[in-house]
Amino acid sequence: MSDHYYTNKPNAPHDERVFSFTLRDQPLRFVTDAGVFSRERIDYGSVLLIETMEISRTASVLDVGCGYGPIGLSAAKLADQGKVTMLDINERAVQLAKRNAEANHIHNVEIIQSDLYEKVAGRSFDVIVTNPPIRAGKEVVHRIFTEGHALLNAGGSMWVVIQKKQGAPSALKKLQEIYETVAEVDRSKGYFIFRATKGL
């Protein structure tokens, strides 16, 4: 592949795939393509995050680095009386996420092409969920943590999945520098789920 998923315009030739996957007991259908993250199947880390994250029915949720949509669309099913905003720098991923929302009849979502939080500056959310783009580098990942704090409502939480070998210990340390409370909620097969909560 001539580029990777953390790019605004992938130039990999299109190669669409379709598969179904059950998440939180909800069957969902996804279209994926070349040039997006984990296109063959939903990666284990995202599945672990989806199965672990706690989202109320009325929550305002932000999915950072949404890819073709599994985390954000699952969040929208949980927050069926709330709203989910989904962001990705990757134009192809954003278009796929919009198609997947429509195909699964999920309407309480807003899907935006954005370099990190650029397009949601000044807004606020109850929950932020992210499977951060490790290949974009530690600086980008740490920006997600730092800049996300300012967008969370008081008492709101950021849910993060990260692999031990891809920097979970340093991610935990960074989260602890920024957030008032940080908990390891789950771990499995080298993946960690952290919940970082903003003070009241």
N, C-alpha and C positions, 0 to 999 in steps of 0.2 A: 504494500500500500504506500502510495507516494506522500501521504500526509496522515495525520492522526485526528482523532475525534475532537481535540481541543483546537479547532480552527473555525473561522467564520464561514468559509466556503470550501468544503471538501471537494477535491477534484478527482477522487476515485470514481471510476465508471459505476453507474447505477447497477445494482444487483439486488433487487427487492426480494425479501422472504416474508412469509406469513406463518405465524405459529400461535397456538393458544396456550394459556398458562393460568392456573388457578392461584389467586393471591387473596389471603384473608377470606377464604371460602367463596371468593367471587371469581367466576370464570371470565377471563378477558382475552381478547384477540388483538394481536399486534402485527403491524407491518414494520419491517426494518429494512435497512439498506446498507450498502458499503459506505464507509466514511463516518459511521456512528459507533458509539461505545457498545460493546457486547451484543452484536447484531444477531448472532446465532441463537442465543437464548438469554434469558435474564440471568445476570451474574449472581453468584451465591451471596455476595455482600449485599446487593440490593434486595434480594429476597429476605435475608435476615433482618435488614432494616425495616422492610414493609411489615414483616410478621411481628416485629417488636415495638414499633413506634406507637405512641399513645396520642390520639387526636380526638378531640371532642366533636360532637355532631355540628356545633355552631362555629367551629374554629376558622380563623383566617390563617391560611397556610401558604408558605413560600417554599417551592422546590428549586434549589439552586443546582444547575447542571442536570436538567431533567432528562436529557437524551430523548429517546422516542417515547418516554412517558410512564414507565411502570410505577415508579414511586409516587409521582404526582397524581396519577389517575387513581391509584389505590387510596391515596390520602383524600381525594375528592369523594370516593365512595364512603369513607369514614365520616368526613365532614359534609354530610349530605344536606345540611341546612346552613353550611358556611360557604367558603370560597377558597379555591386553590389557585395561586399564581405560579406558573412554571416558567423558568428561565433557562436558556442555553445560548452560548455563543455560536453554536453550530446551526447554520441556516437549514441544513438538511434534516437535522434532528428535530428542529422546531416544526417543520412542515409535517414530519412523520407523527410527532406528538399530537398535532391538530387533527390529523387523519384518524389517529387511534382514539382520541377523545370522541370524535363523531361516530366512529364505527361501534364504540361501546356505549353510545348514548349517554355520555357524561357531559353535562352542560355547565356545571358550576366551576368551570376552569377558565383561566385566561393564560394564554401561552405566548410568550414574547421572546424574540431574539434579543439578547442583552449580554454585554460583556460584564460578567458578575452582576453587581447590583445597579448598574448604570441606569436602567430604565425604571427602577422602582425607588429611586432616591426620594426621601421625604415621606415614604409610606411606612406603615407599621403592621406587624403580624403577630399572631399568638404563637405560631410554631414555624420553625424553619427546618427543613429536612434536606440532607445532602449526602450523596455518595461522591465526595470531592474528586475533581479531575487530577489524580496523582501525577499523570504525565505532564501536566502543565507546570509542575514544580512546586516546591515547598512555599515559595513566596505567595503564589496564587491561593494555595490551600489555606495558608494563615490569614490572607485577606478575607477569605470567606468567613472565617471564625471572627475576626476582628470587626469587620464592617457589618456583619450580621447582628452583632450585639446591639448596635445603634438602631436597627430596624425592628427589634423585638419589643413588644409591649412588656411592661413590668410583670414579672412572674412567668414570662414566656420562655420557651425552651428551644434550643437547637439540638436536633438529633443527627448524629454523624456515624457513618460506618467507615472503618478504615482497617486495613490489614496490618498485622504486626510488622511484616517485612517491608511494608510500604510506609512505615513511619508512625505507627500507632503510639509508641511511647512519646515521641516529640509532639505529636498532635495533642495528646492528653496534657502534657506540660503547658502547651500554648493555651489550650482551653482553660486550664486552671488559672492562668495569668489574667484572663479576660472576664470569666464568668464567676458569679458568686458561689454557685454550687455546680459541681461536675460529678456525675456518677457513671460508672461502668455498669450498664444495664444487662448486657449479655455478651457472650463470646462464644465463637464456634469456628472450628477449622482455621484458626489463625486470624479470624475477623473479630473486631471489637465494635460494640455499639456503645457510644457515649451520649449521654443526655446532659447538656450544659444549660443551666437555668439562670436567667437574669433576675437580679434581686427586685424586691417589691419597692 
